[in-house]
Amino acid sequence: MLYNFLKIIFKLALRVFFKEYKVINKTEIPSDGPLIVVSNHPSTFMDPIIVASLLKQDARFIAKGTLFNSVFKDWAMRNIMKAIPVYRKQDNPGKQLNNDAIFEQCFLFLEGKGTLIIFPEGTSINERKLRDIKTGTARIALGAEARNNFELGTKILSIGINYSDAPIFRSDVWINVEELIHVSDYKEEYAKDNRQAVRLLTEKIRSNLERNLIITDDKQEDQFIQNVEIIYKNELVAHLNLDPKLHGFTITKGIEEAVTHFEAMDKNWVKNLQQKVADYMLRLKNNKLEDRFLARDTSKEKSVFADSILRVFFLVLGFPFYLYGLITHFIPYYLSGRIAEELTNDEEYLGPIKMTAGIFIYAIFYGIMIYLFGHYIAKGDWWWTICFVISLPIAGFFAMLYYQRLQNLKIHWRLISIFYKEPDLMGELFTARKSIIKDLDWAKELYLNKTASL
């Protein structure tokens, strides 16, 4: 009961926490078992929340034993999270470990048509990588099927989770659901060589996950891909006739694959472009500018002056509503962030703790404000109280929008100031951007022609 209640709450919280929450191929998710759901693991507690929220059925997690190392944690993990502990060598050096009882528990659970959630990398690090896939998932799946003459019907579902910036409120997440793996397909291989069957199934899991993830070699390459997306995304959207809301992952994945292709073809060219892009982005940062303001084609828009007037007009008219949203939401917003920062310095924990704290803090503050308004201002008038309740989330979102528009106006005015006071600097920035676009246009045509011929 508590598990299902929390799942509903977290489903709503995820839609608020993330600005863009996109699930691709959701229809591939079965509503019953026996099923093993596998996913990458960049964010320790956010990933389980996301995966569980996608499932209609109850599920049990396979979790590392260190999460059960106190009486309260053990109770919470077993009863709220419905987790099964697995003890790893790296967490228990020098100890003889035996997880046979855990495997038996998993076999029985699958035989009862249950759904298991496993993160087969075994560790959680906030980076765009896929670490080595452990063989435990394949061993559980094949072991359960072998006990039932490969007639149990166990399936494996791979889910790739891609965050734009996992710890940050109103960042984006793309969730890719891959086609099911039918474990019975490995029956003959298992009969010939069970270890080889485990290796083959593990490799299949790895390839399914890899296909649905943005994967980079290091932070420098990761930053380069992000920068290219910032500078060139609109050009790709227009050229390929894509909807950025529907194809956000596809665009980024295409950039990642193109970078890998050109690195294999001419690594020096990629390094030179990487440096050129990094220098351009650094100059923007040093001058408190953003690329999207330089990318606009002013010949097809209103004048800069008229655009500025409209921005100011919105901010003046919207200020009372912004103030209302700020007053009613600043304290819970601030407390949620502070609690998360006090509890952890790890990026893997920051986002989910902030979201979880926000669920309870906002509920408490909303409850207090609704009671005070209904009792002292509306004086028992339920219609006014209902209007106030409806206004609270609207005011919160408007306050965020207003703040973003205010920041945009500051950058807009900064651009105008530099344009008139430092025209040489603006000329250099426009020239640098034009040179980067030219290089990317050349690379795009070459890459698309190459892939089209394959």
Secondary structure, 3 states (H helix, E strand, C coil): CHHHHHHHHHHHHHHHHCCEEEEECHHHCCCCCCEEEEECCCCCCHHHHHHHHHCCCCCEEEEEHHHHCCHHHHHHHHHCCCEEEECCHHHCCCCCCCCHHHHHHHHHHHHCCCEEEECCCCCCCCCCCCCCCCCHHHHHHHHHHHHCCCCCCCEEEEEEEEECCCCCCCCEEEEEECCCEEHHHHHHHHHHCHHHHHHHHHHHHHHHHHHCCCCCCCHHHHHHHHHHHHHHHHHHHHHHCCCCCCCHHHHHHHHHHHHHHHHHHCHHHHHHHHHHHHHHHHHHHHCCCCHHHHHCCHHHCCCHHHHHHHHHHHHHHHHHHHHHHHHHHHHHHHHHHHHHHHHCCCHHHHHHHHHHHHHHHHHHHHHHHHHHHHHHHCCCCHHHHHHHHHHHHHHHHHHHHHHHHHHHHHHHHHHHHHHHHCHHHHHHHHHHHHHHHHHHHHHHHHHHHHHHHC
